[in-house]
Amino acid sequence: MRAADAYRARRREEEDCLLVAELEHPLIAQLKLKRSARLDATTWRATEKATGGSISLAKLRESPGDDTTYISIHQQKDGRHDFVCLAHVLRGQTPLRVFDEVEVKSRGRLFYARPRKTQSLAHIDATPTTLWDYPELAPHGTWTNYSVVPWLCLGRTAAVILSDEETLCRELPDERIFEHLRLVINCHQDRPGRAYRAGAPWVSNKSPDVVAHAVHTWYSTDRERTNQKIDRINERMWATLQQGGTVAIHCLAGIHRAAMITACHFLYRHHVLGHTNIPCDEAEIYRKLISVRPHVSPAYQDILRGYKAHVLGN
C-alpha cells in the first residue's frame, strides 16, 4: 500500500472510531459517539444506568446539573480540549456548540469521551508496578482517575501520581495516598482556578504547594526559558519526594500535558541526578506510562526533545 493510501486508511479508521464517556449521572452510565459524527447529537447513544441497555438520547429527560456538565469530544494539537454541553446533547442540537476548555473549566463537571481501547496492553514491556506496592493507600475507588507512576516513587508516601484535575478537587477519604500530598503540578493553567481537596486535612497540616504552568502556551516561549521552567518543576518534585511527600501532576485529563511533564522528570532523574535505573528513552518512558495509564499518548514531543537536549548538554 502506498504511503498516501495508508494515511487515508488510517484517517478513515480514526474518524470511524467509537468514543466512550463514563458519566457520573443519575440516569446515564456511558455516552457513546462516533468521532466522525461527534457534533450530531442525534447519532449519540447512552447506556442507561438502571437497565444497562443502550438507548437513544431522545428517550432520556434532562436532569438537574446537565446544563453545567460538559463532555470533551476532541483534543487540539496543543492538548487543549473541546467540550459540548450535556444539556445540548440531550436536546438533540445539531450541530452541537463547541466550547473551549477555558470557557468551561470553572463552570461545572467535566467528563471525557475517549477511544475505546480494543488492543491488549500485554505487549507493553514495563517494569512490574510492585516498585510501589501499597494498594491500601491507593484503592482507586469510584470516580477517581489517577495513576501512580511507580518508577519515580521513592517510598510508601513519596509517590508520583499522574491525575486528572477532577480527582484532585474531590474529598477522597479512602484514597489515603493523598493525605501525604505535598506538591501539585498544574499543567494547564498559570493560576489554578479550583481548590484541591484530595487528602484534606493533610498529614503535614497544610495544603499542598502548587506550581502552575499553562504548558500549551509554551510553543510561543523560547526554548531556554521553557527548559528553565521544567528544571524548576523537577527540582521541586525531587525535593518533595526526598522529604517523603507525594507529588501529583495533572492537566485536565492527565494524559497529554501532564504526561509530558512526567516524562521530563524521567529524563531529569536519569541525566541530572544519575539514576541510571530510570529509563531515558522517550519511547520506553511512554510505554511505561501507558502501562499504568492506558489513555496516555505522546504530545508536546518538541518540548520533550528540547528538554532532553538541555539535560544532555548540561
SEBA-64891 format. One record per residue (C-alpha): y, x, z; residue in three letters. Coordinates in steps of 0.001 Angstrom, whole numbers, plus 500000, padded with zeros to 6 digits. Layout:
BEGIN
YXZALA/...
END
This chain:
BEGIN
500000500000500000MET/503404501328499050ARG/505863502071501856ALA/508194499242500768ALA/505310496732500705ASP/504118497912504116ALA/507623497495505511TYR/507913493941504126ARG/504471493045505505ALA/505442494374508925ARG/508683492388508872ARG/506791489188507960ARG/504386489805510839GLU/507299490305513228GLU/509015487110512091GLU/505788485098512473ASP/505294486484515977CYS/504901483905518752LEU/507325484351521644LEU/506422483037525098VAL/508800482469528008ALA/507441481892531514GLU/509736479481533366LEU/510440478616536975GLU/510972474924536317HIS/509803471590537800PRO/508256470348534527LEU/507726473349532244ILE/505383476285532833ALA/505970478003529464GLN/508045477724526333LEU/506572478846523005LYS/508535479509519830LEU/508171481394516575LYS/510556484274516176ARG/511379483101512648SER/512377479624513921ALA/513879480529517284ARG/517152478677516565LEU/515362475473515546ASP/514726473643518830ALA/512542471034517083THR/509854473690516496THR/509600474793520123TRP/506607473763522256ARG/506216473545526015ALA/503265473975528340THR/503573471125530803GLU/503288472236534412LYS/501477469096535615ALA/498735468999532971THR/498696472438531364GLY/498887470742527990GLY/501058471771525050SER/503668469147524190ILE/506752468713522064SER/510016469257523922LEU/511155465824522690ALA/508784464318525260LYS/510488466064528177LEU/513521464881530061ARG/516244467198531300GLU/516098468345534900SER/518881469425537265PRO/519856473011536509GLY/518765473020532861ASP/522381473458531761ASP/522530476737533699THR/519105478019532630THR/519109480475529719TYR/516279481876527605ILE/516527485284525927SER/515277484872522350ILE/516336488198520826HIS/517410491708521735GLN/520011493519519713GLN/519562497147518693LYS/521686498299521625ASP/519388496458524057GLY/521658493509524846ARG/520069490058524955HIS/520926486908523008ASP/520333483709525012PHE/520119479996524359VAL/520644477236526927CYS/517546475272528011LEU/519515472016528063ALA/520457472551524410HIS/516806473204523559VAL/515658470008525267LEU/518325468033523374ARG/516911469355520105GLY/520118471047518993GLN/519665472802515666THR/520807475439515124PRO/520966476408518765LEU/524140478006520045ARG/523613481674520891VAL/525195483213523988PHE/525766486937524502ASP/524377488258527785GLU/527908488898529057VAL/528575485146528853GLU/525566484099530932VAL/524893486884533439LYS/526677485120536265SER/526146481509535162ARG/522625480767536280GLY/518965481698535872ARG/517768483939533054LEU/514287483969531503PHE/512865485976528607TYR/510834484957525563ALA/508612487890524725ARG/505937488552522124PRO/502521487503523274ARG/500554490693523797LYS/497368490476521759THR/496351494126521775GLN/494413495683524612SER/496068498378526666LEU/492722500085527201ALA/493556502746524610HIS/496551503980526589ILE/495846507326528213ASP/497640507102531559ALA/497058508739534918THR/495466506204537300PRO/498043504366539373THR/496313505485542570THR/499012508174542680LEU/500862505422544567TRP/498335503014546010ASP/499888500820548679TYR/499192497267547458PRO/500101495807550843GLU/503712496840550164LEU/503798495516546603ALA/501648492363546228PRO/503645491182543182HIS/503962487581544303GLY/505061484603542222THR/508308485073540303TRP/508576488781540833THR/508904491087537841ASN/508829494715538891TYR/506569497717538342SER/506022500771540490VAL/506177503992538431VAL/503532505988540315PRO/504025509355538592TRP/507545509592540045LEU/506772508455543616CYS/506702510924546499LEU/505022508807549164GLY/504420505414550704ARG/508071504361550827THR/509508506997548480ALA/508801504905545397ALA/510413504466541977VAL/510486500878540726ILE/511331499558537262LEU/512533495963537574SER/514397493101536053ASP/517630492055537748GLU/516477488637538947GLU/513766490114541183THR/516247492341542998LEU/518601489413543619CYS/515982487283545400ARG/514865487319549012GLU/511311488664548889LEU/509896488924552426PRO/506338489532551187ASP/507306492415548875GLU/507735494896551708ARG/508402497893549493ILE/511930496545549027PHE/512587496855552769GLU/512866500586552044HIS/515255500160549121LEU/517982502804549413ARG/519314503099545859LEU/519722500689542942VAL/520467501953539425ILE/522082499133537419ASN/521788499975533716CYS/523563497005532144HIS/526900496797533982GLN/529624499193535062ASP/530209496927538058ARG/527379494765539468PRO/528018491042539241GLY/525342489846541690ARG/524301490706545228ALA/520991492486545785TYR/518805490655548321ARG/515270492009547850ALA/514138493618551105GLY/517038492438553231ALA/517502493206556076PRO/516597496749555068TRP/514982499235557452VAL/517990501519557012SER/520168498726558497ASN/522472498876555490LYS/522472497581551949SER/521279499990549255PRO/523720502234547434ASP/524397501201543844VAL/525040503318540760VAL/526099501152537818ALA/526489502031534130HIS/526541499801531049ALA/524115502005529132VAL/524521500028525892HIS/528144501262525695THR/527147504913525728TRP/526917505033521941TYR/530704505380521952SER/530666508121524623THR/530444511797523729ASP/527045513331524385ARG/528164515819527022GLU/529725513081529125ARG/526628510904528763THR/524359513759529859ASN/526552514373532890GLN/526205510710533883LYS/522418510929533585ILE/522399514151535605ASP/524262512427538438ARG/521862509470538338ILE/518874511814538543ASN/520398513809541393GLU/520953510611543390ARG/517425509418542674MET/515861512701543731TRP/517926512904546930ALA/516926509337547849THR/513230509957547245LEU/513308513119549366GLN/514709511040552231GLN/511761508648551968GLY/513688505833550308GLY/512775503561547414THR/514765503596544149VAL/514968500546541873ALA/516103500925538260ILE/516995497745536390HIS/518829496221533459CYS/518427492519532686LEU/514735492526531757ALA/513849496065532833GLY/512187497090529577ILE/514745498966527425HIS/517883500355529082ARG/516273500852532480ALA/513100502259530895ALA/515126504882529033MET/516859505995532246ILE/513454506163533934THR/512198508324531049ALA/515166510642531612CYS/514045511085535229HIS/510636512246533975PHE/512480514924531948LEU/514691515885534896TYR/511741516290537231ARG/509804518412534725HIS/512513520616533240HIS/515123520844536007VAL/513004520638539162LEU/509980522363537652GLY/507492519574538403HIS/505160520577535574THR/502583517945536568ASN/505038515261535402ILE/504990514560531629PRO/507865515715529439CYS/506687514461526054ASP/508602511287525165GLU/505593509538523620ALA/503435510267526646GLU/506171509100529031ILE/506408505761527245TYR/502614505388527153ARG/502607505693530918LYS/505489503260531380LEU/503795500726529094ILE/500550501100531062SER/502279499710534171VAL/504884497518532421ARG/503473496316529078PRO/506696494919527593HIS/508494498270527783VAL/509340499657524363SER/511270502773523323PRO/515004502217522918ALA/518115504416523018TYR/515984507281521772GLN/519014509243520562ASP/520297509287524155ILE/516867510333525451LEU/516570513105522857ARG/520105514267523616GLY/519276514452527314TYR/516092516400526606LYS/518091518956524610ALA/520556519105527506HIS/517954519883530184VAL/516158522366527926LEU/519456524089527200GLY/520229524410530894ASN/
END
